Amino acid sequence: MMVKTINKTNPEYPATLITYLGDQAPAPVFAIGNMDILKEKMSALFCSVKCPGNLIMKTYELARAWRDAGVAVIGGFHSPMEKECLSFLLRGKQPIVWCPARRLSGKRLPDAYVEPLSEGRLLILSPFGQSAVRATHMTAHIRNEFVAAFADRIIFVYATPEGQTEVFCRRVIAWGKPVLTFKCQENSNLLASGALPYEMDGDAVQG
């Protein structure tokens, strides 16, 4: 599929990137798929590479609740738990925005992405040009802020204490975005940083 290039002078360029990233907002942005998905209210999900067992089960429940409620989800889907959520969500019908930490290529897309793209419920979005051949720690950091700039609320499933995900969580909280996490001992560090407790009972869209 063709990769679309969206410069800052293009009316389709997402203003939220300038709002939250300022001078660091990428120019241009690269896209494959349905740009109209960005008009949806979106939830983002982040999780450290290692995730406690009890939170793994809660995250599967969260992905199921979001799928059933049709919640639009955006993410880099890079850590193992995030990848599991993406695989689950791709089998649903809700809009998804996947933001890889590297350049886009319209060739050799995974088979699981073909149908969602043809149905207009998947957007692949990246801030990286041709030089970013593969994901690195730096591109992952840039990508995570890129994702958070779009999200209307952000769920941190788990962040290793004093790890990069926790530092990132604190940064997003400072932006004033709604940041939530599961209320449990394992997430005491995130709750102490200002994340709000997330309960799945009731309305999955509202949190």
Residue, then its C-alpha position, 0 to 999 in steps of 0.5 A: m500500500m502507498v505511504k502518504t506524506i503529511n507535511k505541517t502545511n497540510p490541513e490533515y496534519p494533526a494539530t495535537l502534535i504541535t500542542y503537546l510536542g511543540d518544536q519537537a513535533p515531527a514534520p512530516v508525518f507518514a501514514i498508511g490507512n484511514m486518517d479519519i480514525l484520528k477524529e475518534k476519541m482514542s485510548a492508549l496503552f503502555c506496559s513495561v517489557k516485564c509484566p506481573g502475572n495478575l496484571i497480564m490477566k487484567t490487561y487481557e480483560l481490558a483488551r476484551a472490554w475495549r474490543d466489545a465496546g468499540v473503543a478506538v485504541i492507539g499505541g506502539f504495541h512494542s512490548p510483549m503485553e502490548k503486542e498481545c493486545l494488538s493481536f487481540l484487537l485486530r480481530g475485533k471491529q474497533p478503530i486502531v492506530w499503530c505507530p511503529a518506532r521506524r519508517l513505514s513501508g507499504k510492502r510486506l505488511p503482516d497478513a493480520y493488517v490487510e483486512p483491517l486496512s481494507e475495512g478502513r479501521l486501521l491506520i499505521l502512523s509514523p513520525f520517521g522518514q527513510s533513515a529510521v530503518r529499524a526501531t531503537h531506544m531513541t525512536a521508541h522514546i520519540r514514538n511513545e510521546f507521539v502516541a501520547a500526544f494523540a490519546d485522549r486518555i492513557i492507560f499504563v498497565y505496569a511500569t517497572p519502578e524507576g524504569q523508562t516507562e515510569v519516567f515517561c508516565r510522569r512526563v505525560i501526567a505533567w502534560g495534564k492528560p488523563v493517565l490511569t493505571f490498575k489499582c494494585q500494589e504493583n502499581s503503587n509507584l504510578l499511583a504515587s506519581g499521580a496516575l488515577p485508578y482505572e476500574m473496568d466495571g461499568d463503562a469501558v469507554q469512560g474508564 
